[in-house]
Amino acid sequence: MNPTIKNILVVIAGLFIGSVVNMLIIIGGTSILGLPEGIESNSVESIKNGIHLFEPKHFLTPFLAHVIGTLTGAFIATKYGVSKKMVLAMIVGGLFLLGGISNSFSIPAPIWFNLLDLVVAYIPMTYLGYKLGTKEN
């Protein structure tokens, strides 16, 4: 297979698998920790309207979802990419970061959470995914 095509497919796979991991953590975490009374996890409007009811524990699930989803996506892109593996990982991590920035504007979470999420969950986890993906067995 053409290396460029394979790299493109690997980036798409990293984005897809990282997103699936993200959603599984969100679903699992909210079922374990729960949400404040009256909040629907599948409704951005419900979350926006009830964000003032969230306690710090409610932010653990999205933070872990962003961290592990980005890490997984970057790892996949690095591990299975043909060349320029750091670039592939950074594309995946950069796209996840753009999603995180978008979320920080659309959901009025506390500033401490947005800062923690944007600073820790994306670029550092992209780099860690890259390092783990290049590690020799």
C-alpha positions as CSV (number, residue, x, y, z in Angstrom):
1,M,0.0,0.0,0.0
2,N,1.2,3.5,-0.7
3,P,2.8,4.9,2.4
4,T,0.9,8.2,2.2
5,I,-2.4,6.4,2.0
6,K,-1.5,4.2,4.9
7,N,-0.5,7.2,7.0
8,I,-3.8,8.9,6.2
9,L,-5.7,5.7,7.2
10,V,-3.7,5.4,10.4
11,V,-4.6,9.0,11.4
12,I,-8.2,8.3,10.7
13,A,-8.0,5.1,12.7
14,G,-6.3,6.9,15.6
15,L,-9.0,9.5,15.6
16,F,-11.8,6.9,15.4
17,I,-10.4,4.6,18.1
18,G,-9.4,7.5,20.4
19,S,-13.0,8.9,20.0
20,V,-14.5,5.5,20.8
21,V,-12.3,5.2,23.9
22,N,-13.3,8.7,24.9
23,M,-17.0,7.9,24.6
24,L,-16.7,4.6,26.4
25,I,-15.1,6.3,29.3
26,I,-17.7,9.0,29.4
27,I,-20.5,6.4,29.3
28,G,-18.8,4.2,32.0
29,G,-17.8,7.1,34.2
30,T,-21.2,8.7,34.3
31,S,-22.8,5.4,35.1
32,I,-20.4,4.9,38.0
33,L,-20.1,8.4,39.3
34,G,-23.5,9.6,38.1
35,L,-24.5,13.2,37.3
36,P,-26.3,15.8,39.3
37,E,-30.1,15.3,39.5
38,G,-31.8,16.3,36.3
39,I,-28.8,16.3,34.0
40,E,-28.9,14.2,30.9
41,S,-25.5,13.1,29.7
42,N,-26.4,12.9,26.1
43,S,-27.7,16.5,25.9
44,V,-25.2,19.4,25.7
45,E,-28.1,21.8,26.5
46,S,-28.8,19.9,29.7
47,I,-25.2,20.0,30.7
48,K,-24.9,23.7,29.9
49,N,-28.0,24.5,31.9
50,G,-26.9,22.4,34.9
51,I,-23.2,22.9,35.0
52,H,-23.5,24.9,38.2
53,L,-24.7,21.7,39.9
54,F,-21.5,19.8,39.0
55,E,-19.0,18.9,41.8
56,P,-15.3,18.4,41.1
57,K,-15.9,14.6,41.0
58,H,-18.2,15.1,38.0
59,F,-15.2,16.5,36.0
60,L,-13.1,13.4,36.6
61,T,-14.8,11.4,33.9
62,P,-14.5,13.9,31.0
63,F,-10.9,14.6,32.0
64,L,-9.9,10.9,32.0
65,A,-11.8,10.5,28.7
66,H,-9.9,13.3,27.1
67,V,-6.5,12.0,28.5
68,I,-7.0,8.4,27.6
69,G,-8.7,9.0,24.2
70,T,-5.9,11.3,23.1
71,L,-3.2,9.0,24.3
72,T,-4.8,6.0,22.6
73,G,-5.3,7.9,19.3
74,A,-1.7,9.2,19.2
75,F,-0.4,5.7,20.1
76,I,-2.3,4.1,17.3
77,A,-1.1,6.7,14.8
78,T,2.5,6.3,15.9
79,K,2.5,2.5,16.2
80,Y,1.0,1.8,12.8
81,G,2.2,4.9,10.8
82,V,4.8,4.3,8.1
83,S,6.8,7.5,8.4
84,K,6.9,10.9,10.2
85,K,5.3,9.2,13.2
86,M,5.6,12.3,15.4
87,V,3.7,14.3,12.8
88,L,1.0,11.7,12.6
89,A,0.6,11.7,16.4
90,M,0.5,15.5,16.5
91,I,-2.2,15.6,13.8
92,V,-4.3,13.3,16.0
93,G,-3.5,15.2,19.2
94,G,-4.0,18.5,17.5
95,L,-7.5,17.5,16.3
96,F,-8.4,16.3,19.8
97,L,-7.1,19.6,21.2
98,L,-9.3,21.5,18.7
99,G,-12.3,19.4,20.0
100,G,-11.3,20.3,23.6
101,I,-11.1,24.0,22.7
102,S,-14.5,23.8,21.1
103,N,-15.9,22.1,24.2
104,S,-14.4,24.8,26.4
105,F,-16.4,27.4,24.5
106,S,-19.6,25.5,24.2
107,I,-19.9,24.1,27.8
108,P,-19.3,26.7,30.5
109,A,-17.2,24.5,32.7
110,P,-15.1,26.1,35.5
111,I,-11.9,27.8,34.4
112,W,-9.8,25.4,36.5
113,F,-11.2,22.5,34.6
114,N,-10.7,24.1,31.2
115,L,-7.1,25.0,32.0
116,L,-6.3,21.5,33.4
117,D,-8.0,19.8,30.5
118,L,-6.4,21.9,27.7
119,V,-2.9,22.0,29.3
120,V,-2.6,18.3,30.4
121,A,-5.0,16.2,28.4
122,Y,-3.9,16.9,24.8
123,I,-0.3,17.8,23.9
124,P,1.4,16.0,26.8
125,M,-0.7,12.8,26.1
126,T,0.0,13.1,22.4
127,Y,3.7,13.1,23.2
128,L,3.3,10.2,25.7
129,G,1.3,8.2,23.0
130,Y,4.1,8.9,20.6
131,K,6.8,7.8,23.0
132,L,4.9,4.6,23.9
133,G,4.2,3.9,20.2
134,T,7.9,4.1,19.3
135,K,9.1,2.0,22.3
136,E,10.7,-1.2,21.2
137,N,9.1,-4.4,22.5
